[in-house]
Amino acid sequence: LPILSPPAGVMLVPERKTEDGFEKHFGLNYLGHFLLTNLLLDTLKQSGTHSHNARIITVSSATHYVGKLHLNDLQSRCSYSPHGAYAQSKLALVLFTYRLQHLLTANGSHVTANVVDPGVVNTELYKHVFWVVKVAKWMTAWLFFKTPEEGASTSIYAAVSPEMEGAGGCYLYNEERTKSADIAYDEELQRRLWTESCKMVGISDEFSRVP
């Protein structure tokens, strides 16, 4: 039973809030995935077996490499930047995935969690960029951008490939394991983000009460 998420996202939007009052990048790109995954965890644990793990695949991006996590201002209220808010949401997804895998392993669950970078894909996510960038994208997309089908290949690989059976806590790009940003491996930051995320979406933090 693999789940791939987030199924929807935003990029570089002007300062806006979700219906729940969260900054839109953080709410849609990260918190929605965090909550969905937690709500499905019991089902995923029951579905996984020793020989066939359930799989969780999170979709981040290379933008996380320049992201900074502001634990005291996750809503970007102090100083809003579309680029900063987007990069923060993508970094949060990587931190979340690594923490989740740690918790799953500590609990002896037959579930793996991995994070994917689909690459630069020709989608409608670019509708909020400057018109100059839109023109450049229109002129060069056929050469430099992946098609949606090509962009989905690494997620599909993570979800069904026999090579990924039992492998968790990986950052994947072009169907290969690669290194994420150094800050993403900060276990204390992973833990603090998880705890704060639980508070924000109103769920219990019981699952994370392991070393």
C-alpha positions as CSV (number, residue, x, y, z in Angstrom):
1,L,0.0,0.0,0.0
2,P,2.0,3.0,-1.2
3,I,0.8,6.6,-0.8
4,L,2.2,9.5,-2.8
5,S,1.6,13.0,-1.6
6,P,1.1,16.0,-1.7
7,P,-1.3,15.6,-4.6
8,A,-1.5,19.3,-5.0
9,G,0.7,22.3,-4.2
10,V,1.5,25.9,-4.8
11,M,4.6,27.8,-5.8
12,L,5.6,31.4,-5.4
13,V,2.1,32.7,-4.7
14,P,1.6,36.1,-3.1
15,E,1.0,36.2,0.6
16,R,-2.2,34.2,1.2
17,K,-3.7,31.9,3.8
18,T,-5.6,28.6,3.5
19,E,-9.1,28.3,4.8
20,D,-7.6,27.1,8.1
21,G,-5.5,30.2,8.4
22,F,-2.1,28.8,7.5
23,E,0.4,30.5,5.2
24,K,-0.5,28.9,1.8
25,H,2.9,27.3,0.9
26,F,3.3,25.8,4.4
27,G,-0.3,24.8,4.7
28,L,-0.8,23.2,1.2
29,N,2.7,21.9,0.5
30,Y,3.6,20.6,3.9
31,L,0.9,20.5,6.6
32,G,-1.7,18.8,4.4
33,H,0.8,16.0,3.7
34,F,1.9,15.8,7.3
35,L,-1.7,15.4,8.5
36,L,-2.8,13.0,5.8
37,T,0.2,10.7,6.5
38,N,-0.5,10.7,10.2
39,L,-4.2,9.9,9.7
40,L,-3.2,6.9,7.5
41,L,-0.4,5.6,9.7
42,D,-2.5,2.9,11.5
43,T,-3.7,1.6,8.2
44,L,-0.2,1.6,6.7
45,K,1.2,-0.2,9.7
46,Q,-1.4,-2.9,9.4
47,S,-0.8,-3.2,5.6
48,G,3.0,-3.7,5.8
49,T,4.6,-7.0,6.2
50,H,8.2,-8.2,6.8
51,S,8.6,-9.1,3.1
52,H,6.4,-6.3,1.7
53,N,6.6,-2.9,3.4
54,A,3.9,-0.3,3.0
55,R,5.6,2.8,1.4
56,I,5.1,6.5,1.9
57,I,6.5,8.8,-0.8
58,T,6.8,12.5,-0.2
59,V,7.4,14.9,-3.1
60,S,9.8,17.8,-2.3
61,S,12.2,19.6,-4.7
62,A,15.7,20.8,-5.2
63,T,14.5,24.1,-3.8
64,H,14.8,22.6,-0.3
65,Y,18.6,23.1,-0.7
66,V,18.3,26.8,-0.3
67,G,15.4,26.6,2.2
68,K,15.6,27.8,5.8
69,L,13.2,26.6,8.5
70,H,12.1,29.4,10.8
71,L,10.6,27.5,13.8
72,N,9.6,30.7,15.5
73,D,7.8,31.9,12.3
74,L,6.7,29.0,10.2
75,Q,3.8,31.1,8.9
76,S,6.2,33.7,7.5
77,R,4.4,36.5,9.3
78,C,7.5,38.6,10.1
79,S,8.9,38.9,6.6
80,Y,7.1,37.3,3.7
81,S,8.9,36.1,0.6
82,P,7.3,33.8,-1.9
83,H,10.6,32.2,-2.7
84,G,11.5,31.8,1.0
85,A,8.1,30.4,1.9
86,Y,8.1,27.9,-0.9
87,A,11.7,26.7,-0.1
88,Q,10.8,26.4,3.6
89,S,7.8,24.2,2.8
90,K,10.0,21.9,0.6
91,L,12.7,21.7,3.3
92,A,10.0,20.8,5.9
93,L,8.9,17.9,3.7
94,V,12.5,16.4,3.8
95,L,12.9,16.9,7.5
96,F,9.5,15.4,8.1
97,T,10.3,12.3,6.0
98,Y,13.5,11.6,7.8
99,R,11.8,12.0,11.2
100,L,9.0,9.8,10.1
101,Q,11.4,7.0,9.1
102,H,13.2,7.2,12.4
103,L,9.9,6.8,14.3
104,L,8.7,4.0,12.0
105,T,12.0,2.1,12.6
106,A,11.9,2.7,16.3
107,N,8.4,1.3,16.5
108,G,9.3,-1.8,14.4
109,S,6.7,-0.9,11.7
110,H,6.9,-2.4,8.3
111,V,6.5,0.9,6.6
112,T,9.1,3.0,4.8
113,A,9.2,6.7,4.1
114,N,11.2,8.3,1.3
115,V,11.3,11.7,-0.3
116,V,11.5,12.4,-4.0
117,D,12.8,15.3,-6.1
118,P,10.9,15.1,-9.5
119,G,13.1,17.7,-11.2
120,V,12.0,20.7,-13.2
121,V,8.6,19.7,-14.6
122,N,6.5,21.5,-17.1
123,T,3.3,22.1,-15.1
124,E,1.0,24.9,-14.1
125,L,3.0,25.5,-10.9
126,Y,4.8,28.3,-12.7
127,K,1.7,30.5,-13.2
128,H,2.7,32.9,-10.4
129,V,6.3,33.6,-11.7
130,F,7.2,36.9,-13.4
131,W,6.1,37.3,-17.0
132,V,9.7,37.3,-18.2
133,V,10.2,33.8,-16.6
134,K,6.9,32.6,-18.2
135,V,8.1,33.6,-21.6
136,A,11.5,31.9,-21.1
137,K,9.7,28.8,-19.8
138,W,7.5,28.8,-22.9
139,M,10.5,29.1,-25.2
140,T,12.7,26.5,-23.5
141,A,10.3,24.0,-21.8
142,W,10.7,21.5,-24.6
143,L,14.5,21.4,-24.1
144,F,15.0,21.9,-20.3
145,F,11.8,20.8,-18.6
146,K,10.6,17.3,-17.9
147,T,7.1,16.3,-19.1
148,P,4.7,15.4,-16.3
149,E,5.2,11.7,-17.2
150,E,9.0,12.1,-16.8
151,G,8.5,14.0,-13.6
152,A,6.5,11.2,-12.1
153,S,9.0,8.5,-12.9
154,T,11.0,8.8,-9.6
155,S,7.9,8.8,-7.5
156,I,6.7,5.6,-9.3
157,Y,10.1,4.1,-8.8
158,A,10.0,4.8,-5.1
159,A,6.5,3.4,-4.8
160,V,6.9,0.1,-6.7
161,S,10.5,-0.7,-7.5
162,P,11.8,-4.0,-5.9
163,E,15.1,-2.2,-5.3
164,M,13.4,0.1,-2.8
165,E,11.8,-2.7,-0.8
166,G,12.7,-2.1,2.9
167,A,14.7,1.0,2.1
168,G,13.6,4.2,4.0
169,G,14.9,7.6,4.8
170,C,16.2,8.2,1.3
171,Y,16.3,11.3,-0.9
172,L,15.7,10.2,-4.5
173,Y,16.4,12.1,-7.8
174,N,16.3,10.5,-11.3
175,E,15.6,7.1,-9.6
176,E,18.8,7.3,-7.6
177,R,19.6,7.9,-4.0
178,T,21.4,11.2,-3.4
179,K,22.3,13.6,-0.6
180,S,19.8,16.2,0.6
181,A,20.7,19.5,2.2
182,D,22.9,19.1,5.3
183,I,20.4,20.8,7.5
184,A,17.8,18.1,6.7
185,Y,19.9,15.6,8.7
186,D,19.6,17.7,11.9
187,E,17.7,15.3,14.1
188,E,16.9,17.9,16.7
189,L,15.4,20.1,14.0
190,Q,13.4,17.2,12.6
191,R,12.0,16.4,16.1
192,R,11.1,20.0,16.8
193,L,9.3,20.5,13.5
194,W,7.4,17.3,14.1
195,T,6.2,18.4,17.5
196,E,5.2,21.9,16.3
197,S,3.4,20.4,13.3
198,C,1.3,18.2,15.6
199,K,0.3,21.3,17.5
200,M,-0.6,23.2,14.4
201,V,-2.9,20.5,12.9
202,G,-4.3,19.5,16.3
203,I,-3.2,15.8,16.6
204,S,-1.5,13.9,19.4
205,D,2.3,13.7,19.4
206,E,2.1,10.2,21.1
207,F,3.8,8.5,18.1
208,S,7.0,10.5,18.4
209,R,7.6,9.7,22.1
210,V,10.5,7.5,21.3
211,P,14.2,8.4,21.3
